[in-house]
Every structure is written in C-alpha cells, then in structure tokens.
C-alpha cells in the first residue's frame, strides 16, 4: 500500500497523502524507504512508543 500518513492532533486517526507525488524525483527507492521504516520501528520500540501511535506512521 502506498501512502504517507500524518497524525491529526485531535485524535488517533490518520490522513492519507500521496507518496509518489510527495517524493517524485528525489531518488528514494523502495529499498531505501524500507530501510528507513526499519530504523524508525527499531527506535519506536526502543522507546516503548505505543502501537496506536506507531500505526499512525
């Protein structure tokens, strides 16, 4: 699934935004993006960020 999610400050819900248009021409490959997500999840887990908050990303 392709998309970028932004947290709405008032609730635990998400807004979907197009990722291709946001990052077009920046040289971000799927491999690079997957590595970023892996690092982010490792950090979130290290600092015990809740599942609800993690699912917003």
mmCIF file of the N, C-alpha and C atoms, coordinates in Angstrom:
data_MODEL
# 
_entry.id   MODEL 
# 
loop_
_atom_site.group_PDB 
_atom_site.id 
_atom_site.type_symbol 
_atom_site.label_atom_id 
_atom_site.label_alt_id 
_atom_site.label_comp_id 
_atom_site.label_asym_id 
_atom_site.label_entity_id 
_atom_site.label_seq_id 
_atom_site.pdbx_PDB_ins_code 
_atom_site.Cartn_x 
_atom_site.Cartn_y 
_atom_site.Cartn_z 
_atom_site.occupancy 
_atom_site.B_iso_or_equiv 
_atom_site.pdbx_formal_charge 
_atom_site.auth_seq_id 
_atom_site.auth_comp_id 
_atom_site.auth_asym_id 
_atom_site.auth_atom_id 
_atom_site.pdbx_PDB_model_num 
ATOM 1   N N  . UNK A 1 1  ? 0.859  -1.173 0.000  1.00 0.00 ? 1  UNK A N  1 
ATOM 2   C CA . UNK A 1 1  ? 0.000  0.000  0.000  1.00 0.00 ? 1  UNK A CA 1 
ATOM 3   C C  . UNK A 1 1  ? 0.897  1.225  0.000  1.00 0.00 ? 1  UNK A C  1 
ATOM 4   N N  . UNK A 1 2  ? 0.561  2.149  -0.827 1.00 0.00 ? 2  UNK A N  1 
ATOM 5   C CA . UNK A 1 2  ? 1.386  3.336  -0.945 1.00 0.00 ? 2  UNK A CA 1 
ATOM 6   C C  . UNK A 1 2  ? 0.699  4.502  -0.261 1.00 0.00 ? 2  UNK A C  1 
ATOM 7   N N  . UNK A 1 3  ? 1.409  5.214  0.517  1.00 0.00 ? 3  UNK A N  1 
ATOM 8   C CA . UNK A 1 3  ? 0.827  6.374  1.172  1.00 0.00 ? 3  UNK A CA 1 
ATOM 9   C C  . UNK A 1 3  ? 1.689  6.879  2.302  1.00 0.00 ? 3  UNK A C  1 
ATOM 10  N N  . UNK A 1 4  ? 1.478  8.100  2.663  1.00 0.00 ? 4  UNK A N  1 
ATOM 11  C CA . UNK A 1 4  ? 2.176  8.708  3.787  1.00 0.00 ? 4  UNK A CA 1 
ATOM 12  C C  . UNK A 1 4  ? 1.091  9.160  4.741  1.00 0.00 ? 4  UNK A C  1 
ATOM 13  N N  . UNK A 1 5  ? 1.290  8.928  6.010  1.00 0.00 ? 5  UNK A N  1 
ATOM 14  C CA . UNK A 1 5  ? 0.267  9.229  6.994  1.00 0.00 ? 5  UNK A CA 1 
ATOM 15  C C  . UNK A 1 5  ? 0.717  10.352 7.914  1.00 0.00 ? 5  UNK A C  1 
ATOM 16  N N  . UNK A 1 6  ? -0.201 11.229 8.207  1.00 0.00 ? 6  UNK A N  1 
ATOM 17  C CA . UNK A 1 6  ? 0.087  12.336 9.120  1.00 0.00 ? 6  UNK A CA 1 
ATOM 18  C C  . UNK A 1 6  ? -0.890 12.264 10.284 1.00 0.00 ? 6  UNK A C  1 
ATOM 19  N N  . UNK A 1 7  ? -0.383 12.413 11.469 1.00 0.00 ? 7  UNK A N  1 
ATOM 20  C CA . UNK A 1 7  ? -1.202 12.367 12.669 1.00 0.00 ? 7  UNK A CA 1 
ATOM 21  C C  . UNK A 1 7  ? -2.073 13.610 12.759 1.00 0.00 ? 7  UNK A C  1 
ATOM 22  N N  . UNK A 1 8  ? -3.338 13.407 13.025 1.00 0.00 ? 8  UNK A N  1 
ATOM 23  C CA . UNK A 1 8  ? -4.220 14.523 13.314 1.00 0.00 ? 8  UNK A CA 1 
ATOM 24  C C  . UNK A 1 8  ? -4.115 14.784 14.807 1.00 0.00 ? 8  UNK A C  1 
ATOM 25  N N  . UNK A 1 9  ? -3.817 15.994 15.191 1.00 0.00 ? 9  UNK A N  1 
ATOM 26  C CA . UNK A 1 9  ? -3.525 16.330 16.580 1.00 0.00 ? 9  UNK A CA 1 
ATOM 27  C C  . UNK A 1 9  ? -4.672 16.026 17.533 1.00 0.00 ? 9  UNK A C  1 
ATOM 28  N N  . UNK A 1 10 ? -5.890 16.033 17.071 1.00 0.00 ? 10 UNK A N  1 
ATOM 29  C CA . UNK A 1 10 ? -7.027 15.888 17.974 1.00 0.00 ? 10 UNK A CA 1 
ATOM 30  C C  . UNK A 1 10 ? -7.445 14.453 18.243 1.00 0.00 ? 10 UNK A C  1 
ATOM 31  N N  . UNK A 1 11 ? -6.927 13.477 17.498 1.00 0.00 ? 11 UNK A N  1 
ATOM 32  C CA . UNK A 1 11 ? -7.392 12.105 17.693 1.00 0.00 ? 11 UNK A CA 1 
ATOM 33  C C  . UNK A 1 11 ? -6.330 11.098 17.267 1.00 0.00 ? 11 UNK A C  1 
ATOM 34  N N  . UNK A 1 12 ? -6.688 9.844  17.369 1.00 0.00 ? 12 UNK A N  1 
ATOM 35  C CA . UNK A 1 12 ? -5.803 8.744  16.975 1.00 0.00 ? 12 UNK A CA 1 
ATOM 36  C C  . UNK A 1 12 ? -6.197 8.267  15.585 1.00 0.00 ? 12 UNK A C  1 
ATOM 37  N N  . UNK A 1 13 ? -6.383 9.191  14.662 1.00 0.00 ? 13 UNK A N  1 
ATOM 38  C CA . UNK A 1 13 ? -6.748 8.827  13.300 1.00 0.00 ? 13 UNK A CA 1 
ATOM 39  C C  . UNK A 1 13 ? -5.716 9.389  12.329 1.00 0.00 ? 13 UNK A C  1 
ATOM 40  N N  . UNK A 1 14 ? -5.756 8.922  11.112 1.00 0.00 ? 14 UNK A N  1 
ATOM 41  C CA . UNK A 1 14 ? -4.725 9.280  10.132 1.00 0.00 ? 14 UNK A CA 1 
ATOM 42  C C  . UNK A 1 14 ? -5.337 9.887  8.878  1.00 0.00 ? 14 UNK A C  1 
ATOM 43  N N  . UNK A 1 15 ? -4.529 10.639 8.162  1.00 0.00 ? 15 UNK A N  1 
ATOM 44  C CA . UNK A 1 15 ? -4.908 11.213 6.885  1.00 0.00 ? 15 UNK A CA 1 
ATOM 45  C C  . UNK A 1 15 ? -3.933 10.660 5.851  1.00 0.00 ? 15 UNK A C  1 
ATOM 46  N N  . UNK A 1 16 ? -4.434 10.123 4.766  1.00 0.00 ? 16 UNK A N  1 
ATOM 47  C CA . UNK A 1 16 ? -3.567 9.556  3.736  1.00 0.00 ? 16 UNK A CA 1 
ATOM 48  C C  . UNK A 1 16 ? -3.210 10.614 2.707  1.00 0.00 ? 16 UNK A C  1 
ATOM 49  N N  . UNK A 1 17 ? -1.921 10.653 2.371  1.00 0.00 ? 17 UNK A N  1 
ATOM 50  C CA . UNK A 1 17 ? -1.434 11.596 1.377  1.00 0.00 ? 17 UNK A CA 1 
ATOM 51  C C  . UNK A 1 17 ? -0.621 10.807 0.355  1.00 0.00 ? 17 UNK A C  1 
ATOM 52  N N  . UNK A 1 18 ? -0.645 11.202 -0.894 1.00 0.00 ? 18 UNK A N  1 
ATOM 53  C CA . UNK A 1 18 ? 0.082  10.505 -1.950 1.00 0.00 ? 18 UNK A CA 1 
ATOM 54  C C  . UNK A 1 18 ? 1.585  10.603 -1.779 1.00 0.00 ? 18 UNK A C  1 
ATOM 55  N N  . UNK A 1 19 ? 2.242  9.459  -1.773 1.00 0.00 ? 19 UNK A N  1 
ATOM 56  C CA . UNK A 1 19 ? 3.678  9.444  -1.559 1.00 0.00 ? 19 UNK A CA 1 
ATOM 57  C C  . UNK A 1 19 ? 4.445  9.674  -2.854 1.00 0.00 ? 19 UNK A C  1 
ATOM 58  N N  . UNK A 1 20 ? 3.978  9.108  -3.944 1.00 0.00 ? 20 UNK A N  1 
ATOM 59  C CA . UNK A 1 20 ? 4.697  9.285  -5.211 1.00 0.00 ? 20 UNK A CA 1 
ATOM 60  C C  . UNK A 1 20 ? 4.833  10.761 -5.562 1.00 0.00 ? 20 UNK A C  1 
ATOM 61  N N  . UNK A 1 21 ? 3.768  11.503 -5.437 1.00 0.00 ? 21 UNK A N  1 
ATOM 62  C CA . UNK A 1 21 ? 3.837  12.927 -5.783 1.00 0.00 ? 21 UNK A CA 1 
ATOM 63  C C  . UNK A 1 21 ? 4.680  13.708 -4.779 1.00 0.00 ? 21 UNK A C  1 
ATOM 64  N N  . UNK A 1 22 ? 4.680  13.284 -3.523 1.00 0.00 ? 22 UNK A N  1 
ATOM 65  C CA . UNK A 1 22 ? 5.454  13.990 -2.492 1.00 0.00 ? 22 UNK A CA 1 
ATOM 66  C C  . UNK A 1 22 ? 6.961  13.818 -2.668 1.00 0.00 ? 22 UNK A C  1 
ATOM 67  N N  . UNK A 1 23 ? 7.374  12.641 -3.152 1.00 0.00 ? 23 UNK A N  1 
ATOM 68  C CA . UNK A 1 23 ? 8.801  12.332 -3.213 1.00 0.00 ? 23 UNK A CA 1 
ATOM 69  C C  . UNK A 1 23 ? 9.322  12.094 -4.628 1.00 0.00 ? 23 UNK A C  1 
ATOM 70  N N  . UNK A 1 24 ? 8.547  12.455 -5.625 1.00 0.00 ? 24 UNK A N  1 
ATOM 71  C CA . UNK A 1 24 ? 8.958  12.261 -7.016 1.00 0.00 ? 24 UNK A CA 1 
ATOM 72  C C  . UNK A 1 24 ? 10.268 12.997 -7.298 1.00 0.00 ? 24 UNK A C  1 
ATOM 73  N N  . UNK A 1 25 ? 11.186 12.327 -7.968 1.00 0.00 ? 25 UNK A N  1 
ATOM 74  C CA . UNK A 1 25 ? 12.439 12.940 -8.377 1.00 0.00 ? 25 UNK A CA 1 
ATOM 75  C C  . UNK A 1 25 ? 13.480 13.097 -7.287 1.00 0.00 ? 25 UNK A C  1 
ATOM 76  N N  . UNK A 1 26 ? 13.269 12.502 -6.124 1.00 0.00 ? 26 UNK A N  1 
ATOM 77  C CA . UNK A 1 26 ? 14.217 12.641 -5.017 1.00 0.00 ? 26 UNK A CA 1 
ATOM 78  C C  . UNK A 1 26 ? 15.151 11.451 -4.868 1.00 0.00 ? 26 UNK A C  1 
ATOM 79  N N  . UNK A 1 27 ? 15.019 10.460 -5.734 1.00 0.00 ? 27 UNK A N  1 
ATOM 80  C CA . UNK A 1 27 ? 15.920 9.313  -5.705 1.00 0.00 ? 27 UNK A CA 1 
ATOM 81  C C  . UNK A 1 27 ? 15.682 8.353  -4.550 1.00 0.00 ? 27 UNK A C  1 
ATOM 82  N N  . UNK A 1 28 ? 14.483 8.348  -3.999 1.00 0.00 ? 28 UNK A N  1 
ATOM 83  C CA . UNK A 1 28 ? 14.177 7.450  -2.885 1.00 0.00 ? 28 UNK A CA 1 
ATOM 84  C C  . UNK A 1 28 ? 13.627 6.144  -3.459 1.00 0.00 ? 28 UNK A C  1 
ATOM 85  N N  . UNK A 1 29 ? 14.398 5.087  -3.327 1.00 0.00 ? 29 UNK A N  1 
ATOM 86  C CA . UNK A 1 29 ? 13.983 3.779  -3.822 1.00 0.00 ? 29 UNK A CA 1 
ATOM 87  C C  . UNK A 1 29 ? 13.183 3.050  -2.751 1.00 0.00 ? 29 UNK A C  1 
ATOM 88  N N  . UNK A 1 30 ? 12.502 1.974  -3.167 1.00 0.00 ? 30 UNK A N  1 
ATOM 89  C CA . UNK A 1 30 ? 11.776 1.153  -2.200 1.00 0.00 ? 30 UNK A CA 1 
ATOM 90  C C  . UNK A 1 30 ? 12.724 0.589  -1.155 1.00 0.00 ? 30 UNK A C  1 
ATOM 91  N N  . UNK A 1 31 ? 13.919 0.196  -1.563 1.00 0.00 ? 31 UNK A N  1 
ATOM 92  C CA . UNK A 1 31 ? 14.906 -0.354 -0.635 1.00 0.00 ? 31 UNK A CA 1 
ATOM 93  C C  . UNK A 1 31 ? 15.310 0.678  0.410  1.00 0.00 ? 31 UNK A C  1 
ATOM 94  N N  . UNK A 1 32 ? 15.578 1.901  -0.025 1.00 0.00 ? 32 UNK A N  1 
ATOM 95  C CA . UNK A 1 32 ? 15.943 2.967  0.907  1.00 0.00 ? 32 UNK A CA 1 
ATOM 96  C C  . UNK A 1 32 ? 14.788 3.287  1.859  1.00 0.00 ? 32 UNK A C  1 
ATOM 97  N N  . UNK A 1 33 ? 13.580 3.329  1.328  1.00 0.00 ? 33 UNK A N  1 
ATOM 98  C CA . UNK A 1 33 ? 12.418 3.629  2.159  1.00 0.00 ? 33 UNK A CA 1 
ATOM 99  C C  . UNK A 1 33 ? 12.190 2.524  3.186  1.00 0.00 ? 33 UNK A C  1 
ATOM 100 N N  . UNK A 1 34 ? 12.307 1.257  2.758  1.00 0.00 ? 34 UNK A N  1 
ATOM 101 C CA . UNK A 1 34 ? 12.136 0.132  3.678  1.00 0.00 ? 34 UNK A CA 1 
ATOM 102 C C  . UNK A 1 34 ? 13.184 0.161  4.792  1.00 0.00 ? 34 UNK A C  1 
ATOM 103 N N  . UNK A 1 35 ? 14.411 0.555  4.462  1.00 0.00 ? 35 UNK A N  1 
ATOM 104 C CA . UNK A 1 35 ? 15.463 0.672  5.476  1.00 0.00 ? 35 UNK A CA 1 
ATOM 105 C C  . UNK A 1 35 ? 15.119 1.771  6.485  1.00 0.00 ? 35 UNK A C  1 
ATOM 106 N N  . UNK A 1 36 ? 14.608 2.878  6.005  1.00 0.00 ? 36 UNK A N  1 
ATOM 107 C CA . UNK A 1 36 ? 14.185 3.971  6.880  1.00 0.00 ? 36 UNK A CA 1 
ATOM 108 C C  . UNK A 1 36 ? 13.084 3.505  7.827  1.00 0.00 ? 36 UNK A C  1 
ATOM 109 N N  . UNK A 1 37 ? 12.093 2.814  7.301  1.00 0.00 ? 37 UNK A N  1 
ATOM 110 C CA . UNK A 1 37 ? 10.993 2.315  8.126  1.00 0.00 ? 37 UNK A CA 1 
ATOM 111 C C  . UNK A 1 37 ? 11.509 1.342  9.177  1.00 0.00 ? 37 UNK A C  1 
ATOM 112 N N  . UNK A 1 38 ? 12.428 0.463  8.793  1.00 0.00 ? 38 UNK A N  1 
ATOM 113 C CA . UNK A 1 38 ? 13.014 -0.479 9.746  1.00 0.00 ? 38 UNK A CA 1 
ATOM 114 C C  . UNK A 1 38 ? 13.720 0.234  10.887 1.00 0.00 ? 38 UNK A C  1 
ATOM 115 N N  . UNK A 1 39 ? 14.507 1.249  10.563 1.00 0.00 ? 39 UNK A N  1 
ATOM 116 C CA . UNK A 1 39 ? 15.204 2.027  11.591 1.00 0.00 ? 39 UNK A CA 1 
ATOM 117 C C  . UNK A 1 39 ? 14.217 2.769  12.486 1.00 0.00 ? 39 UNK A C  1 
ATOM 118 N N  . UNK A 1 40 ? 13.185 3.315  11.882 1.00 0.00 ? 40 UNK A N  1 
ATOM 119 C CA . UNK A 1 40 ? 12.171 4.036  12.648 1.00 0.00 ? 40 UNK A CA 1 
ATOM 120 C C  . UNK A 1 40 ? 11.464 3.099  13.626 1.00 0.00 ? 40 UNK A C  1 
ATOM 121 N N  . UNK A 1 41 ? 11.061 1.925  13.169 1.00 0.00 ? 41 UNK A N  1 
ATOM 122 C CA . UNK A 1 41 ? 10.382 0.965  14.045 1.00 0.00 ? 41 UNK A CA 1 
ATOM 123 C C  . UNK A 1 41 ? 11.282 0.501  15.183 1.00 0.00 ? 41 UNK A C  1 
ATOM 124 N N  . UNK A 1 42 ? 12.556 0.294  14.894 1.00 0.00 ? 42 UNK A N  1 
ATOM 125 C CA . UNK A 1 42 ? 13.510 -0.097 15.935 1.00 0.00 ? 42 UNK A CA 1 
ATOM 126 C C  . UNK A 1 42 ? 13.575 0.976  17.018 1.00 0.00 ? 42 UNK A C  1 
ATOM 127 N N  . UNK A 1 43 ? 13.642 2.229  16.604 1.00 0.00 ? 43 UNK A N  1 
ATOM 128 C CA . UNK A 1 43 ? 13.708 3.333  17.555 1.00 0.00 ? 43 UNK A CA 1 
ATOM 129 C C  . UNK A 1 43 ? 12.414 3.475  18.345 1.00 0.00 ? 43 UNK A C  1 
ATOM 130 N N  . UNK A 1 44 ? 11.283 3.369  17.668 1.00 0.00 ? 44 UNK A N  1 
ATOM 131 C CA . UNK A 1 44 ? 9.993  3.465  18.363 1.00 0.00 ? 44 UNK A CA 1 
ATOM 132 C C  . UNK A 1 44 ? 9.852  2.364  19.408 1.00 0.00 ? 44 UNK A C  1 
ATOM 133 N N  . UNK A 1 45 ? 10.253 1.159  19.065 1.00 0.00 ? 45 UNK A N  1 
ATOM 134 C CA . UNK A 1 45 ? 10.182 0.048  20.013 1.00 0.00 ? 45 UNK A CA 1 
ATOM 135 C C  . UNK A 1 45 ? 11.149 0.250  21.174 1.00 0.00 ? 45 UNK A C  1 
ATOM 136 N N  . UNK A 1 46 ? 12.339 0.762  20.890 1.00 0.00 ? 46 UNK A N  1 
ATOM 137 C CA . UNK A 1 46 ? 13.327 1.006  21.936 1.00 0.00 ? 46 UNK A CA 1 
ATOM 138 C C  . UNK A 1 46 ? 12.778 1.958  22.997 1.00 0.00 ? 46 UNK A C  1 
ATOM 139 N N  . UNK A 1 47 ? 12.043 2.971  22.550 1.00 0.00 ? 47 UNK A N  1 
ATOM 140 C CA . UNK A 1 47 ? 11.497 3.963  23.476 1.00 0.00 ? 47 UNK A CA 1 
ATOM 141 C C  . UNK A 1 47 ? 10.052 3.665  23.887 1.00 0.00 ? 47 UNK A C  1 
ATOM 142 N N  . UNK A 1 48 ? 9.624  2.428  23.601 1.00 0.00 ? 48 UNK A N  1 
ATOM 143 C CA . UNK A 1 48 ? 8.310  1.929  24.036 1.00 0.00 ? 48 UNK A CA 1 
ATOM 144 C C  . UNK A 1 48 ? 7.131  2.823  23.610 1.00 0.00 ? 48 UNK A C  1 
ATOM 145 N N  . UNK A 1 49 ? 7.185  3.250  22.352 1.00 0.00 ? 49 UNK A N  1 
ATOM 146 C CA . UNK A 1 49 ? 6.074  4.016  21.778 1.00 0.00 ? 49 UNK A CA 1 
ATOM 147 C C  . UNK A 1 49 ? 4.925  3.044  21.527 1.00 0.00 ? 49 UNK A C  1 
ATOM 148 N N  . UNK A 1 50 ? 3.726  3.423  21.918 1.00 0.00 ? 50 UNK A N  1 
ATOM 149 C CA . UNK A 1 50 ? 2.558  2.551  21.820 1.00 0.00 ? 50 UNK A CA 1 
ATOM 150 C C  . UNK A 1 50 ? 2.203  2.155  20.391 1.00 0.00 ? 50 UNK A C  1 
ATOM 151 N N  . UNK A 1 51 ? 1.473  1.036  20.274 1.00 0.00 ? 51 UNK A N  1 
ATOM 152 C CA . UNK A 1 51 ? 1.067  0.531  18.971 1.00 0.00 ? 51 UNK A CA 1 
ATOM 153 C C  . UNK A 1 51 ? 0.171  1.498  18.223 1.00 0.00 ? 51 UNK A C  1 
ATOM 154 N N  . UNK A 1 52 ? -0.735 2.157  18.930 1.00 0.00 ? 52 UNK A N  1 
ATOM 155 C CA . UNK A 1 52 ? -1.627 3.130  18.289 1.00 0.00 ? 52 UNK A CA 1 
ATOM 156 C C  . UNK A 1 52 ? -0.810 4.240  17.624 1.00 0.00 ? 52 UNK A C  1 
ATOM 157 N N  . UNK A 1 53 ? 0.143  4.769  18.354 1.00 0.00 ? 53 UNK A N  1 
ATOM 158 C CA . UNK A 1 53 ? 0.992  5.840  17.818 1.00 0.00 ? 53 UNK A CA 1 
ATOM 159 C C  . UNK A 1 53 ? 1.842  5.325  16.656 1.00 0.00 ? 53 UNK A C  1 
ATOM 160 N N  . UNK A 1 54 ? 2.363  4.107  16.787 1.00 0.00 ? 54 UNK A N  1 
ATOM 161 C CA . UNK A 1 54 ? 3.175  3.537  15.709 1.00 0.00 ? 54 UNK A CA 1 
ATOM 162 C C  . UNK A 1 54 ? 2.347  3.331  14.449 1.00 0.00 ? 54 UNK A C  1 
ATOM 163 N N  . UNK A 1 55 ? 1.104  2.927  14.610 1.00 0.00 ? 55 UNK A N  1 
ATOM 164 C CA . UNK A 1 55 ? 0.260  2.663  13.439 1.00 0.00 ? 55 UNK A CA 1 
ATOM 165 C C  . UNK A 1 55 ? -0.086 3.939  12.673 1.00 0.00 ? 55 UNK A C  1 
ATOM 166 N N  . UNK A 1 56 ? 0.131  5.079  13.306 1.00 0.00 ? 56 UNK A N  1 
ATOM 167 C CA . UNK A 1 56 ? -0.151 6.352  12.637 1.00 0.00 ? 56 UNK A CA 1 
ATOM 168 C C  . UNK A 1 56 ? 0.922  6.720  11.631 1.00 0.00 ? 56 UNK A C  1 
ATOM 169 N N  . UNK A 1 57 ? 2.059  6.086  11.698 1.00 0.00 ? 57 UNK A N  1 
ATOM 170 C CA . UNK A 1 57 ? 3.165  6.437  10.803 1.00 0.00 ? 57 UNK A CA 1 
ATOM 171 C C  . UNK A 1 57 ? 3.066  5.714  9.489  1.00 0.00 ? 57 UNK A C  1 
# 
